[in-house]
Amino acid sequence: MIWTNKYAPQTSKDLVGDIRGISQLQDFIDNYRNQKKKALLIYGPTGSGKTEAVYSFAREKDLEIVELNASDIRKKDYILEIIGNAISQGSLFGNSKIILIDEIDGMSGMKDRGGAAALASLISKSSFPIIMTANNPWQKKLSGLRKKSKTLEFAALNYLEITKVLRRIADEETISVTEDILKGIATRSGGDLRSAIN
């Protein structure tokens, strides 16, 4: 099994990194009905835990996740059908859900066929939290989505946080490795936990 999957956080207690960001994400999910803006745009560098944090809270709170990625959302008709249905229908399993659109800034360079505008038009109608992730949310193409969304930055992980995760994995896998080597890997990863584990 790939270690990034094997050691992915299962609940919010397993998350490392930006405590403030993690807390604000939890508040958005827990108090969704009271939020002024009905979508959350989480941004930050690769490997800072944006997507894993959303999945951790979903598992912890028994929420279904409806996930799309950037390549899906460039088509207006697709967005209106898939997201339109998802925001108005209950979960398949009777519980609530989160609509997750991962790497929304990946639309850059693609021919956008009205997908971003269609998504922006649906946000205020959603009965469920819409959460988007991005490395760079400041592209002009995303301005309509930014106006409709609360933005939340996830900071890069520091090398000490990454070193702790690497030590835990090394211990569980019974790998003999010095602290200096783990710190070296953590430092070279540039704050990207996924890269460090790989």
URBEL-V247746 format. One record per helix or strand. SS is the DSSP state (alpha for helix, beta for strand). FROM is the first residue (numbers start at 0). LEN is the number of residues. Records with the same first field share a line. If there is no record, write none. Layout:
SS=FROM-LEN + FROM-LEN
This chain:
alpha=2-4 + 11-3 + 18-12 + 31-3 + 49-11 + 75-13 + 103-4 + 114-9 + 139-9 + 158-14 + 178-10 + 192-5
beta=38-5 + 63-6 + 74-1 + 96-6 + 112-2 + 128-6 + 148-5
